[in-house]
Structure formats: C-alpha cells, structure tokens
Amino acid sequence: MYNPLVSIIIPLYNREQYILATIKSIIDQTYCNWEVVVIDDHSEDNSYNIVESLSSVDNRIKLYKRPSGLRKGACACRNHGLKLAKGEFIVFLDSDDLLAHYCLQKRVKNILLYPDYDYWIYPMMLFNKEIGDLDIISNINSEEDDLDRFLSRDQVWLITGPIWRKETLLNLGGFIETLPSQQDYDLHIRALIYDYKYIYFDLQCDSYYRQITSSHPGKKAFTLLQLFHRINLIFNIYNLLILSQKVNKKRKRLISHQILHLVQRIRWNKTINNRASFSNTLNFWGKAFKLNIIDFVQLMSGSLFILISYFYLDVRFRRLYTLIVRILKLVSNDLFLEPKNTLCKIHYSSVIDTLKKDAK
C-alpha cells in the first residue's frame, strides 16, 4: 500500500508554553509515516531544549537552527525547512497550533482518492485555551471564485489548511521572506493565480488554530511598516494578475477596496504626523490610478474621502463627514461597498446543525 512520507514544517521562536502540545499532536497521529522538521529561529527561552529532548527519543522529529546567513523570521524558517524536508507532501504548522489525531490519515486517504491535484485544503477550527472553546471555523466554501474571495480579504484557508505536493511549493518559490506579514496570504494567492489544481474539503476540520487573545495579529498588522508592505503587496498581486491575464472589472474593484482600506489605516498611526500621513495616502491612491486600477471619478472620490477622514476624530466635523461620505457613496458606490467576509466569523455548530436540518 502507498504510504507517502509527509513532512510537517514548524518554524519555532519562543514558544516554550505551546510547542510540546503541538508536537504531541503529531506524535498522536494515526498515520505514522511522517517527519517533523522544526527550524528554531534562535529562541531565547526553553523552546529549543524541549524539542531537542523529544527528538532524542523519536528520530522522526528533526531539529535545526536557522543558519545565521538567512533572514530572521517564520518564512525564512519555513523555506529552509522545505529544502530539508524529505517528504513528498508538505504541511505547514505553526508552533502553537494543533493537528487532530486523524489529520494526516484523512489527508493521505483523500490524496489517494483524488490524486490529480497539487494541493488539498481543509478548514481549521479556532480555539483559545481548549479545543472547542470558541466553536469558530476558519472559513466555509461558497459559490464565489476563491481568488476573488482572497482579493476581498476573505481568506478562504489558513496556513495549515493545505497539504501540498513539495514540487508545487518549490515551483511557487516558497514564501517571500521580505514580507513582514501576510506571507501565507501571498503564497495562496500566487497558487490560485498560477492555476495550480486544488480541491477544498469544506467543513472537514482536522487542525486547530490557536487564537491567543493577548497577541492578536491586528496589533502588529497595522504598524506603519506593515501597512506600506501590505499596500505594495496588493500592487504586486495586481501586476501578477495582469501578467496572467486574470484582471477584470470585479477584481479591480476588490483591489481598489483593499488599497483604500489600508491607506485609511495610515492616518491612525501615531508615529507619523498628519501632513506626512496625508501625503503617503494620496501617493498610494494616485499609484492605483496610474496603474489603471481605478478611474478618474474613483480617484477624486477616494482622495476626498481620505481628506475628510482626517477630520473624523474631531466631533465638530462628524456630521459633515457623515454627509460627505453619503454623497460619495452615491457617486462611487462600488468603491465603498464592503465585500462579504466570512473569515473566522462562522460558528461550526450552527453550520453543522443547518446541514443536518437540510438533510432531513
């Protein structure tokens, strides 16, 4: 019987509180032909020693330190792990997340049943301290195109969702290490743009994403550097869409909405003064016009919206702001229309209950 080796790649940095449970969830797998490739990013706590003790009693657990010549960060560690991995198939797992004990067995079974794909995708279940305490699924399937959903900030799957052919990841070039955030978002969008074949197993949760309340990613995601990188990432994605001849009116609208959403965040950053902030936002919005993402009416509407946004926090201008936004929505409604987003908003039990009722 065909039992391919699955490599699970874990970047590790200061996770002594969680890494034992993460690796134990792999040791408990009902499918046994796996290896764990842990790349330690020079942890300053006891994380390295914990994994080292586990690897001494199970040779399937491989521990390496990130070479000093490589860029620091999770994505450099993942790419290095990808080079070292011996498995035909790859799963990325964060050092505080978990796999269900049946995860690999089910995934390999579906690979055998549906062999003509480059990656196979599953939703993750969110939890805080114990599995089931949040009852939230990462996302659900819909009739909308998955690339369009990603472009509308509705990320259809998270980092551990796919099991990949190693060859596919190598062809994609792995993760872009210079991105300070949104690295998995970028990887998944590139896989969609380049038409790698995939199948999505909706509602079949087999991994668990730990939502640590005290370190919610949103706090870091909107630093000034993060914002500039995220906006430029959107421009790079647009260029890929052009090169792949996948640009259409809807995708331009989704991209323009993302850019407008992000440039608004610049004004909330306290490390930059209003004049510099306003200049940066208009420059990014003007670039969207130069790249033909938005038309002239949208350029003017968005610029006015950006301008009046700076007065929103002043209660004296609150009514004027509300009035102007209403007018702008009449002129350029598509620009301000919030796309549907179900990312991490769906309660798993309610979805299952609905399916059971429909089945009856």
Secondary structure, 3 states (H helix, E strand, C coil): CCCCCEEEEEEECCCCCCHHHHHHHHHCCCCCCEEEEEEECCCCCCHHHHHHHHHCCCCCEEEEECCCCCCCCHHHHHHHHHHHCCCCEEEECCCCCEECCCHHHHHHHHHHHCCCCCEEECCCEEECCCCCCCCEECCCCCCCCHHHHHHCCCCCCCCCCEEEEHHHHHHHCCCCCCCCCCHHHHHHHHHHHCCCCEEECCCCCCEEEECCHHHCCHHHHCCHHHHHHHHHHHHHHHHHHHHCCCCCHHHHHHHHHHHHHHHHHHCCCCCCCHHHHHHHHHHHHHHHHHCCCCCHHHHHHHHHHHHHHCCCCCHHHHHHHHHHHHHHHHHCHHHHCCCCCCCCCEEHHHHHHHHHHHHC
